[in-house]
Amino acid sequence: MSDQASEHVIVHTAPSFHAAKIVAGLLQSEGIDALVPGDGLVDEFGSAQKLGTGNVVVRRADSERALDIVAAWESRSGGEEAG
């Protein structure tokens, strides 16, 4: 796999960190290695980072499939996210 294919890109920005975790879980259930940056932060700074929006990132090679999955999920859920 090339360096560019393994590079991580943002495929979704959720209104909250916790909503981003839900979307990442959806993608993981479809076999895509998705993560929410900052998930492992546990100190005060890390907690503050979780107060705003949350980005979901995947490998560039998985991005088109991930975008399709997120779009289908949003259309089924009416575009509303828990946040």
N, C-alpha and C positions, 0 to 999 in steps of 0.2 A: 504494500500500500504506500502511495507517495505521501510526502509530508503534507501536501495540500489536502489530500483526501482525509488525513487523520486530524487536520486542524478543526477546532471546535467553532461553531457558528451559532448565533442566537436564532432560534426558530419561533420563539413566542415570548412576549412580555406580558405577564399577568399583573393584575392590580395589587396583588400581595404576594409575599414570599410563600405563604401556605397554599395559595391558588396555583402558584408555579410548581409546587411539589406535587399537586394533583395531576397537572398536565405532564410532568416528568414521569410520574407513575403510569399514566396512560401509555406514554410512548414506550416505557420499559416493558409493559405488558404485551406490547406488539413486537418486542425483540430489539428495540432500539436503545442503545446506551445513551440515556439522557441524564443530565444532571442540572442542579440549580447551584450556581456558584455561591459560596458562603455557607453552604449547608453544614460544614464541619466546624464553623466558628462558634465558640462557646463562651467567650468572655464578653465584657460589656460592649466592646466595639462590635463584635459579631452580632450581638443581640440587636444593636442599633441598626445594623445593615439589613436586618430582617423586617424592619418597619415599613419600608417602601415597597415599590414594585419588585417583582421577581422575574429574572430571565431564565428561560429554559434553553440549554445549549445541547447540541448533538454534534457528532462528527460531520464534516462537510459532505462526506460520501452518503450519509443518511438523511441529509437535510430535505431533499425533495419529498421523500416518503414521509418524513416527520411532518412537514408542512401539510401534506394531504391528510394525514391522520388528524391533526389539530383542526383543520378546516372542517372535516366531516364531523368531529366531535362538537365544534362550535355550532354547526348548523342543526345538529340534533338537540343541543341544549339551549337553543335560542340565543346563543352568544353570551349567556350569563355565566359568570364564574363566582364561586364563593370567594369572598375576600375579606 
